[in-house]
Amino acid sequence: MNYGICNLSIVSLRFENSDRSEMVSQVLYGDLFELLEITKKWSRIRLMYDNYEGWIDNKQFICLTENEYDSLNQLSTKLSTNLLDIITTSTNELLPISIGSNVAIIDYLNHSFDGAINDSSFSKSTIIETAYLYLNSPYLWGGKTPFGIDCSGFTQMVYRLNGIQLFRDASQQVTQGEALSFIEESVPGDLAFFDDEEGNITHVGIIMKNNQIIHAHGKVRIDHLDHSGIFNNESQTHTHKLRVIKRIV
């Protein structure tokens, strides 16, 4: 069985094996994955972190043996916490990386890094502090970085930087945690999920204090949350219909 590691900063994960195909997510520096299918130019992969699948360009990763994969997989995760940081390669070239990149693997790649990494400690208040780092990031379908991010990529990365694992899509994340009966029971850091007319979960955001929510809609923004859903402070209209509130931690 074949494995791989992302040695570049931000790589597109596509629905099909074509540059023209929809980007369904992104692979960040240090992400490990299993190679499910290999063609001349593309490989279908399953990410180790959340089992998400898609196609990646063969020029944008390094293959690993099973022993190498197992060894790297056993390392304690160390995520970069600055919005943008720099890796130095073995040839003294600079490689910019985004927040949330796994720098635990730098020795294997013969890279060096002296930036900030996430602390092993956790308190629920740090979820909101981390969410603020992404404020005003533009919305990008499949995105997972401050340079472009979607609603579930935003919640997944914020939680990941705090040591909590979420699935990739909102429809998957809603299966996690404990459902709350009322908004009044929620505390900052809980997740609110929203559905469409058919009842499909299509959106997620992080609850803040004072009936506010931070979420990716056009950009990562802060709006009002009530029993009906999200009230957009700029358009003065409800944009998303509330389905359920979940407490993950």
N, C-alpha and C positions, 0 to 999 in steps of 0.2 A: 504493500500500500504506500502511496506517495504523499508527501506533505510539503508545505511551503511556508515561507515567512515573507512579509512585506518589508522591503528594505528601502522604500521610498516614502515620501511624506504622506500623500493622499492619493489613493488609487481608486478609480471607479469600479464598482461591482455592478455588472449589467445583467439584464433579464435574459438576453440572448447573446450569442458569440459574435457580436458586431459592434463596431464603434458607433453605429447609428442607433443601437438599441437603447432602450430606457435604462437610466441609472437607478438601481433599486436601493443601493447603499454605497458606503465607501469603506475601503480597507486602509487603516492607518498604519504608520510606521510601527513595526514590532508585532503586528497582529499575526497569529499563527492560524493555519488552516489545513484541512485535508483536501487533497486533489481527488475529485470524484471521476472526472473525465478529462482527457487530454487530447486536444487536436493540434494541428500544425501551428496555429496562431493563438489559440485560446484554451483556457482550462476552466472547467466548472469546479467550484470549490465550496466547502462547507467551513465557515468560520468556527474556530474553537470556542470563542467566547459565548456566542449565542446561537450556534448551529444554523445561521442564516446562509442561504445558498445563492450563488450567482456565477457569472462568468467574468474572468479576469484575463487581461492581456498577458501572454507568456513572457513578455519583455519586462514586466513590472513586478517580478518577485524572484526569490531564490528558492530552489528546491532543497528539501531536507530529507535525510534518511529517517527511518522510524526511530532509531536511537537518538538522533539529534533532536527530533521533535519531542520525544519523551523527556529528554534532559531539559530543554527550554521550557516545556510545559510545566515542569516542576519548580521553576524559579518563581519567587514571590513577585507579583506584579508591581511595577514601579511606573506610575504615569506622570508625564510632564504636566505641570500646572500653570505655566505661563501661556498666554494666548498664542504666542509664537516663540519658538526657541530654536537653537542651532545645534545640530550634530556635526562633529568633525570626523571626516572619513579617514581611512588609513593613508590616503594620499593627500591629506590636509585640505581636501575640498570641503566646502560648507554645504550642509543639507538642512534647509528649514523644516521644522516639524510643528504640527499643530498641537494644541492642548489635548491631553488624553492619549498621547502616543506612549507606547510601552517601551521604556528605555532600559528595562531589565535585561534586554538581549544585546546590549551594545558590545559586550566583550566577544560574543560569538561573531558579530559582524566586524570586529576589530575597529569599532567606532568609539568616539569619546564624547562625553556629555557632562557638563557641570552646572546645569540649570536646576530649577526647583522641581521636586517630585511630591506626590501626594503623601500626606501623613497617614499613618495607620489608624490613628484615633478617629472616632466618629461621634458626632452629635447631630440631631435632626436639624438644628439651626444652620449647619454648614451646607445643607442642600440649597437653601435660599441664597446663601453667600455665593455658592458656585454658579447658580442659575444667573445671577446678576452679571457674571463674566460674559455671558452670551447675549446680553441685552443689545438690541438693534442689529444683530446678525441677520443678514437677508435670508428669506425663505428659499430653500432649494430642495426639491423632491429628491430624496435619497441622501441628502447631505448630513454630515456629522461633525462639522467644524464651524468656528466662528465666521468663516468666509462663505458659508452657505449651509443651512441646516433645516431639516423638516421637524414636524412636531414631535414625533416619537424618537427621532435621532437626538433631539434636544433633551428629552426626559431621560433617555438611556445614557447619554454621556454625562449628564449632571449626576445621576445616581452612580454611574461607574466611577466617577472621580471621588465619590464618597464610599467606595467599597461595596456597593450594592448592585446586584446583577438584575437587569431587566431584559426582557426579550426585545427584538428590534422594532416590530410594528405595534401600533396602538391596539389593533385587534388581538394581538398576542399579549401585550402588557395588561390588558383588562382582565385576563385570567389569573393574574397574580394578586396576592394580598387579600385583605379582608374588606368586604363591602361595608360602607357606613350608611345609615338610614337617612341622615339629614346633614346638610351643609354645616349646621351648628356643631356637629360632632367633629368636624375636621380641624386639623391643626396645620400650620405651615409645613410644607414638605409632602403632604398627601397629594395624590393624583386625582384629577377630575377627567372623566371620559365623556365624549359627546358622540351622538349618532346621527345618521341621515334619516330620510323619510322611510327607508326600508328597514331601519333598525340596525344597520351596520355601524360598528364603531369606526369613526373616521378621524377623530381628533383627540388629543390629550394635552393637558397642561398641568403645571405645578401650582397648588394652592398656596397663597401667601396670607398674611394677616389682613385684617380689615376688609374681608370679602373681596380680595384681589386675586388675580391669577396671572402668572407669567407663562406665555406660550408662544409658539412660532406660527404666526399668521401674517404673511406679507413680510414680516420681520419678527424677531423675538421681541415681544411687547408685553406691557402690563395693562390689563383691563379689569373691569368689574365682573364679579361672579355672583349670580343670584340663583334662585330655584329654577328659573327658566333656562339659564345657560350663561353664555358670555355676552356681556353688554360692552360693545366697542365704544370707547370713550371719544374717539374722533368722529365716527359716523353716527353716534347716538342711536344705534340699532343693535338688536341681538344678532349675533353672527353664528353661534353654535348652540345646539340644544343639548342640555345636560342629560346624561343617561345614568351615570353612577360615579360615586366617589370611592376610591380604594386607598386603604392604608397598607403600604408595603412594609414599612418598619415602624 
